[in-house]
């Protein structure tokens, strides 16, 4: 298979492996979702619910501050909640779970039980106080309800740019100890349920069974890591002591035992390395073990953070990162580019040889054609195996793509409101198409037919460009532009080198009694 055909197919496969081929809708083309609180009837029962919506998730609370819907988006910015012309809201995509999973299923998270508290029994709930400060990355809600003489005050703080939720609980007139429930993970039939005691080792249960861990550092429900896997992680904060009872199997559950006023940090989101790293969870013992690509991704993130400490803008960080990585890979890309350039210089002669033998299928003619091809390769110092150097940068490129795709930026760049979602004006997608067509032309300039055959592939990639986070598209565009400049320089260099080659392609000696050996002089250029 030709290298220029194989590369796009390999790239497409890489994208599918890193998440584009997963189930669920790709991002809707449009603007970023502005985080907000929505008060509306979500479940069709009497009373309103309170929905915190953002690019990353939609979290539905009832009046007690219990989570009855925890919808983590596989693609940032996907608007599952639609607002009708009359101002009301359409929640059908969430309720029917079209392309999205409710992590808590038909149960409730943050529910309290013990000492007269019962999530299934009625209670007198006040209307919560809702507020937000997007500059500080906060959406706050204060819930208060009374049940069996116990008054519960629950303060919840969500962070729209990551998956963390702070939960502070205070009880008046109630028991000295109580339990907070954390069910999950939606459709996962057998999540890993584990906890780590302070100063101890991870203890886990998977499948049926129950395990108790005292004085936890953290407790977690996790699916196998992937771009669409979920995790729910609970960490006590400050002076809060928490004991955990873990239940495995289809009804995976963490019951956190608490006393008095408590403060918990809860991560409810994707079980994916970059998000866990940015939220401060990647170093917790036994929680996540990065694979080869993950280790590369962590180094890329740390490099990005280091660059950010100098320039203070994530868009400029991506520009510098792209230039730096292309410089590091310049020697390898130089070797790959020379292979491509030599192939292009040889294309007219290769085509001539192929035309010469296209109607000759006998073994002698095929051997003669191979002899001429081999001589042509020797004349131009071309090694067909060199084409495979194309794939050597792939581990870094795949890790880089996955890193930027999952990284949560706290700023826009130029006309872009958010580097973590697609360009709402489609400008980057158009530029992406132009520079890739330009690169294809530079690499197939001596083979117009090959250019025409492969150009349509980039129309397929245009769709992905429309759905890529803007930060990913910026990287691809800049990297491609640098690659074009490098390839143009290589083309000129290789053409100067091959201009002096006496390109004589000789057919293999004829059989006894056959015609004399025929020599074909190829054009110098």
Secondary structure, 3 states (H helix, E strand, C coil): CCHHHHHHHHHHHHHHHHHHCCCCCCCCCCCCCCCEEEEECCCCCCCCEEEEECCCEEEEECCCCCEEEEEECCCCCCCCCEECCCCCEECHHHHCCCCCCECCCCCCECEEEECCECCCCCCEECCCEEEEEHHHCEEEEEEEEEECCEEEEEEEEECCCCCEEEEEEEEECCCCEEEEEEECCCCCCCCEEEEEECCCCEEEECCCCEEEECCEEEEEEECCCCCCCEEEEEEECCCCCCEEEEECCCCCEEEEEEECCEEEEEEEEECCHHHHHHCCCCCCCCCCCCCHHHHHHHHHHHHHHHHHHHHCCHHHHHHHHHHHHHHHCHHHHHHHHHHHHHHHHHHHHHHHHHHHHCCCCCHHHHHHHHHHHHHHHHHCCCCHHHHHHHHCCHHHHHHHHHHHHHCCCCCCECCECCCCCCCCCCHHHHHHHHHHHHHHHHHCCCCHHHHHHHHCHHHHHHHHHHHCCHHHHHHHHHHHHHHHHHHHHHHHHHHHHHCCCCCEEECCCCCCCCCCCCEEECCCC
